[in-house]
Amino acid sequence: MPERLVIIGGDAAGMSAATNARRSRPAADLEIVAFERSDWISFSACGEPYYVSGDVSPIEALLVRSVEEFAKSSITVHKRHEVIAIDTAARAVTVRDHLGAREFTVGYDHLVYATGASARRLPIEGVDLFGVHEMHVLDDALAVRRLVEQRPRRAVIVGGGFVGVEMAEAFLANGIETTVIAAGDTLLEGAFDPDFAARITAAVRGLGVRVETGHRVECLHGEGGRVTSVGCGDRAIPADLVVLAAGTVPNVALARAAGLRIGESGGVWVDDHLRTSLPGVWAAGDCAETTHCLTGRPLNLHLGTIANKQGRIVGLNVGGADEVFPGVLGTAITKCMDLEMARTGLTEAEARDAGFDAIAVTFEATTAAGYWPAARPMWVKAVADRSTRRILGAQILGGATAGKRIDALAMAIWNEMTVDALLNVDLSYTPTLSGVWDPVLTAGRVLQSALGPATTPSR
Ligand SMILES: Cc1cc2nc3c(=O)[nH]c(=O)nc-3n(C[C@H](O)[C@H](O)[C@H](O)COP(=O)(O)OP(=O)(O)OC[C@H]3O[C@@H](n4cnc5c(N)ncnc54)[C@H](O)[C@@H]3O)c2cc1C
């Protein structure tokens, strides 16, 4: 008899686990069954803003693999099947089949909890009005695109995080007057230091987006069942279309009810192999807790990068491997029109809070040699630890090609490089793509000037 792997959640983490488990163990040895409560499996939520903008079409372009393709690898996926209970003592899950309106129980030897996260529901009046949508699953993207095709005049995005910024691009690109309402003092608050986030906010305003900061949305007003404005304090901001993008929360209710330990971050607690607190149960993706590589602190980040890597490790471990998930640096990137924003490691505030003797520098550079006509300005904030001279974090804002430089800085942090070592790395150069001192190297130089010369040889 083969063992059975049951997966709850048919997207990035769950289906990566399925695929990698199958690579390690043939169907005769391991049966794999995944349950997904929605109509969609293995899709790119990250591409949704670009479906709404009209850059990507049809919606099927965002699908990675179909049920039929998984079946070819002997992975059975049931759509519209929701797992409603986990009995860890009996090693079985109860499934509600929304298609056949029935419930049944399935036993497991291994269970992967990969339920993801959901959009944070705003407890305000008016969220059910026509023209109001969250932006989380493909159905949201379909609905918002349909509204965009009706050529609304004014869109309001509630939430100034990564999704809010990307939706601003989608609406601007369609000639819609766009307002982003952020509860904090800036866009992308928390992900960037306040000074850098203020720079980002000014740059996004420069693109023509109205950014209203420091506002809590209290209600949505409508007429004839259709949204007309967003109420904040004594103001009503006119809107024909509203996107609610006020963050996401991990889907842990089912795990909690089953007795799985929930971590400090709010995600399902896992060890370094992504085992949960109960035998035979693994967790991966947005619903799971992870650890920051620099601080060792638990955190729950909702990023496709992490979900795919964790899913892979769970799959390999179910397949018999001994893989460890090393933690994260919180590397993230987004863009609004030609403006790119990226971050990795610790902000200055996070570094201080974690007890580092942090030093931070901010400098302006260009994306290519200054004389190259297409060169665009960019700004880099880099953070290091005074005592070890190690790079701790970086933030980037700038024109096209600026943002992905964050990956070189993430690699430096990942490999525990000092600022002195960073500035000597043999990076590439041609005037149309960078200055002879790429901004990544300049980060090392500027930090070294701020710290003073090293007393020991660089590494
Ligand atoms: C608009 C948008 C843009 C994004 N852009 C980026 C980006 O640029 N870069 C990046 O790194 N990340 C991005 N993300 C985040 C990324 O999409 C998520 O981190 C990733 O999808 C998480 O994968 P997951 O498998 O953990 O969870 P999900 O993708 O949420 O999948 C979990 C699945 O489990 C299902 N499920 C939940 N409970 C049950 C149950 N009880 N029974 C059965 N099924 C269940 C859900 O229906 C869902 O399909 C974006 C997200 C959004 C919404």
Ligand as a Chemical Component Dictionary entry (heavy atoms), coordinates in Angstrom:
data_LIG
# 
_chem_comp.id                   LIG 
_chem_comp.type                 NON-POLYMER 
_chem_comp.pdbx_formal_charge   0 
_chem_comp.three_letter_code    LIG 
# 
loop_
_chem_comp_atom.comp_id 
_chem_comp_atom.atom_id 
_chem_comp_atom.alt_atom_id 
_chem_comp_atom.type_symbol 
_chem_comp_atom.charge 
_chem_comp_atom.model_Cartn_x 
_chem_comp_atom.model_Cartn_y 
_chem_comp_atom.model_Cartn_z 
_chem_comp_atom.pdbx_ordinal 
LIG C1  C1  C 0 -2.322 41.042 -6.036 1  
LIG C2  C2  C 0 -1.147 40.281 -5.469 2  
LIG C3  C3  C 0 0.127  40.545 -5.947 3  
LIG C4  C4  C 0 1.215  39.846 -5.420 4  
LIG N1  N1  N 0 2.468  40.131 -5.900 5  
LIG C5  C5  C 0 3.529  39.455 -5.408 6  
LIG C6  C6  C 0 4.841  39.705 -5.914 7  
LIG O1  O1  O 0 5.030  40.518 -6.831 8  
LIG N2  N2  N 0 5.883  39.018 -5.377 9  
LIG C7  C7  C 0 5.703  38.089 -4.381 10 
LIG O2  O2  O 0 6.688  37.475 -3.930 11 
LIG N3  N3  N 0 4.470  37.823 -3.893 12 
LIG C8  C8  C 0 3.391  38.486 -4.376 13 
LIG N4  N4  N 0 2.125  38.205 -3.892 14 
LIG C9  C9  C 0 1.976  37.202 -2.822 15 
LIG C10 C10 C 0 1.887  35.777 -3.383 16 
LIG O3  O3  O 0 0.887  35.711 -4.345 17 
LIG C11 C11 C 0 1.590  34.833 -2.229 18 
LIG O4  O4  O 0 2.624  34.948 -1.286 19 
LIG C12 C12 C 0 1.499  33.392 -2.686 20 
LIG O5  O5  O 0 0.419  33.207 -3.553 21 
LIG C13 C13 C 0 1.321  32.489 -1.462 22 
LIG O6  O6  O 0 1.133  31.180 -1.865 23 
LIG P1  P1  P 0 0.427  30.138 -0.889 24 
LIG O7  O7  O 0 0.338  28.872 -1.636 25 
LIG O8  O8  O 0 1.094  30.163 0.426  26 
LIG O9  O9  O 0 -1.016 30.752 -0.622 27 
LIG P2  P2  P 0 -2.212 31.065 -1.664 28 
LIG O10 O10 O 0 -1.696 31.498 -2.975 29 
LIG O11 O11 O 0 -3.125 32.002 -0.916 30 
LIG O12 O12 O 0 -2.898 29.662 -1.804 31 
LIG C14 C14 C 0 -3.564 29.029 -0.757 32 
LIG C15 C15 C 0 -4.740 28.291 -1.328 33 
LIG O13 O13 O 0 -5.356 27.538 -0.303 34 
LIG C16 C16 C 0 -6.743 27.534 -0.527 35 
LIG N5  N5  N 0 -7.392 27.179 0.743  36 
LIG C17 C17 C 0 -7.412 27.890 1.892  37 
LIG N6  N6  N 0 -8.059 27.223 2.855  38 
LIG C18 C18 C 0 -8.468 26.054 2.305  39 
LIG C19 C19 C 0 -9.172 24.948 2.790  40 
LIG N7  N7  N 0 -9.620 24.903 4.054  41 
LIG N8  N8  N 0 -9.443 23.902 1.965  42 
LIG C20 C20 C 0 -8.991 23.927 0.676  43 
LIG N9  N9  N 0 -8.320 24.965 0.156  44 
LIG C21 C21 C 0 -8.037 26.015 0.971  45 
LIG C22 C22 C 0 -7.028 28.934 -1.007 46 
LIG O14 O14 O 0 -8.238 28.990 -1.723 47 
LIG C23 C23 C 0 -5.814 29.210 -1.879 48 
LIG O15 O15 O 0 -6.032 28.916 -3.245 49 
LIG C24 C24 C 0 1.022  38.877 -4.406 50 
LIG C25 C25 C 0 -0.277 38.624 -3.927 51 
LIG C26 C26 C 0 -1.345 39.314 -4.456 52 
LIG C27 C27 C 0 -2.723 39.020 -3.923 53 
# 
loop_
_chem_comp_bond.comp_id 
_chem_comp_bond.atom_id_1 
_chem_comp_bond.atom_id_2 
_chem_comp_bond.value_order 
_chem_comp_bond.pdbx_ordinal 
LIG C1  C2  SING 1  
LIG C2  C3  SING 2  
LIG C2  C26 DOUB 3  
LIG C3  C4  DOUB 4  
LIG C4  N1  SING 5  
LIG C4  C24 SING 6  
LIG N1  C5  DOUB 7  
LIG C5  C6  SING 8  
LIG C5  C8  SING 9  
LIG C6  O1  DOUB 10 
LIG C6  N2  SING 11 
LIG N2  C7  SING 12 
LIG C7  O2  DOUB 13 
LIG C7  N3  SING 14 
LIG N3  C8  DOUB 15 
LIG C8  N4  SING 16 
LIG N4  C9  SING 17 
LIG N4  C24 SING 18 
LIG C9  C10 SING 19 
LIG C10 O3  SING 20 
LIG C10 C11 SING 21 
LIG C11 O4  SING 22 
LIG C11 C12 SING 23 
LIG C12 O5  SING 24 
LIG C12 C13 SING 25 
LIG C13 O6  SING 26 
LIG O6  P1  SING 27 
LIG P1  O7  DOUB 28 
LIG P1  O8  SING 29 
LIG P1  O9  SING 30 
LIG O9  P2  SING 31 
LIG P2  O10 DOUB 32 
LIG P2  O11 SING 33 
LIG P2  O12 SING 34 
LIG O12 C14 SING 35 
LIG C14 C15 SING 36 
LIG C15 O13 SING 37 
LIG C15 C23 SING 38 
LIG O13 C16 SING 39 
LIG C16 N5  SING 40 
LIG C16 C22 SING 41 
LIG N5  C17 SING 42 
LIG N5  C21 SING 43 
LIG C17 N6  DOUB 44 
LIG N6  C18 SING 45 
LIG C18 C19 SING 46 
LIG C18 C21 DOUB 47 
LIG C19 N7  SING 48 
LIG C19 N8  DOUB 49 
LIG N8  C20 SING 50 
LIG C20 N9  DOUB 51 
LIG N9  C21 SING 52 
LIG C22 O14 SING 53 
LIG C22 C23 SING 54 
LIG C23 O15 SING 55 
LIG C24 C25 DOUB 56 
LIG C25 C26 SING 57 
LIG C26 C27 SING 58 
# 
